[in-house]
């Protein structure tokens, strides 16, 4: 019962976060839902509510992409000369709505992996989920690319275009070549971490 209440709270929070972002920034729309961090939390909520191993594993494996946030947070705390610019916005002096939006974004990015890890440890790691995870990732990238390059939407999602590449592959000459490099990198990342986590959850200290 507690897990279902948590799942409902997560879903409500993410929907509120998306709506609040559209109020804060005039260029954001409800397509903001398709940013990975938002969509992953909604999938996680549904996975928690239904006790679904595959969905929880999907979120855990893909949430390893949030490692960059931990690296930068560590660098800031210990004043290291290493900056990915992911957290720069938290240090800027802006109006209260932007500050609230920024801190909600920080929470969403930094808590996704540990929450997914906790529930996968509780429910179990789906050893057959790799193809489902890859299908999800490729589909999300394709939809993001279509919406980001459409003149009708005016949104840039998940770093798949040269217009808003999030610092990835700056030297690419076209949107398609950038998308190709991002897709190959994402697939390789998922395969690597899937098998790493699969092996990790076989260890005695993580077995249910």
C-alpha positions, 0 to 999 in steps of 0.5 A: 500500500505504501509503495502505491502511495509513493507511486501516485505521489511521484506521478503527481509531482512530475505532472506538476513539475512539467506544468510549472515549467510551462508557466515559468518558461514561455518556450516550454510546452507539455512536450516537456514530458518527453524529456528523459528525466520526466518520462523516466519518473512516470515509468518508474511510478507505474513500475512501482505501482504495478510491481513490474520488474521490466519497467523498474529495470528499464529505468534503473539501467537508463538512469545510469546516464544521471552519473554526470550529475553526481560527478559535477555535484562532487566537483562543486562540493570539493571545489575541483576544477571540473565542470560539465555546466549541468549545475550552473543554473543552481548558482545563478540569481534568478526570480523565485519561479525559476529557482523553484523550477531549477531545484525541482529539476535537481531533485528529479535528476539526482534521485532517479537512480537511487530510487530506481535502485531501491525498488529493483533491489526489492522487486528484482532485476529483469534479466530479459529486459535488454531488448525492451530497454533498447526499444524504449531508448531508440523510440524516444530518440526518434520521437525526440528528433522528429519533434525537435526538427519540426517547425510546428513544435519549437521544442528541443528534446533529449539533446538529439539536434545540433541546435540544442546538443547539450554539449554532445558532439559539437563538431557534427555537421548535420542533425542526422549525423548528430542523431546517429552519434547520440544513438550509437552512444546511447545503445553502447551505454545501455548494453554496458550498464545492463550487463554490469548491473545484471552481474551486480544483482547476482551478487550475494549482498544484492539478492532478495 
